Each structure stands twice: as C-alpha cells, then as structure tokens.
Amino acid sequence: MVPGKKDGDWFTSDELLNFPCTDLRTIDRLSVKYSNGHLGFSVHKEIYLSKSVGRKADGKYYKEAW
C-alpha cells in the first residue's frame, strides 16, 4: 500500500508522473521475477515497442496498439 492511499484508490496523473523511480523499478523487478518474465512495466514496454506493434515511446496514445 502507498502512504496516503486506501486500498482500491486510484492515482491521479500528477501522482503517477511524480511516483518515485526507485519504487517503480522495484515493482517492475518483482513483477518480472514472480511472473517468470511475463509481467512488469519493462516487459510491456518491450511488447509495445516491438516490431509486431511498432509504436514509439513518445508519450502519445496509440489506440490501435492496445
């Protein structure tokens, strides 16, 4: 649980933009480790940027990619 959030609370855009990088890396590493490489921010980023999807990490939303 994140300090200041109750279970089930959503994050605002500003909160996500200011989320500590160290915590995001920890969440990613644990997700990758305990899903045997199937889940995690880094895994999904690679899928999103892959040739089969072919999108860029430019901050834009590509509806057809999802």
N, C-alpha and C positions, 0 to 999 in steps of 0.2 A: 504494500500500500504506500502511496505517496503522501507525504505530510501535507495536510490541508485538504485532502480529498477523501470523501467517503467511498466505500465500496460501491461501484457502479457509476460513479460520477464521470462525466466526460471532461476532456481537456479542451480549453479554448485554443484558437490558432496562436495567440500570443504565448500561451503556456507551452505549446509544442515547440515554437520557434526558440524559446528560451530554456528548453529542457537540457540539463547538463549532459554534455557529450560523453563523459565518463560513464554515466548511468545508462545511456543508450548503447554504448559499446558492451557494457556488462549484460544488459538484456539480450543483445544480439548474440554474444558468445554463448550464453546459457541456452538460448533458443536453438542455436545451431547444434550445440553439443547434445542436448537431450532429445532432439528430433532426428538425430543421425544425419544432419545436414539438409533436412527437408524444410525447415522453418528458420526464420530470422530475417532481420532487415537486409543484411548483406546478401542472403540467398535470393530474396525477392528482387533486390536491385539488379542482380546479375540476370535474372529471368527477364526483367523489364527492359534491360539494355541489350539483351541477346538479339541475334540476327532474326530469330523467329518472330520477335515482337518489334524489334528495330526502333526503339524510341531513344530519346536523348534525356540526359539528366539536366534539363534546362529549367526545371521548376514549373513547366506548363503541364496542363492536364490533357491527356490524350484518351478520350472516351473509348475509341476503338481498340486501344491497347488493353483495356480492362475487360 
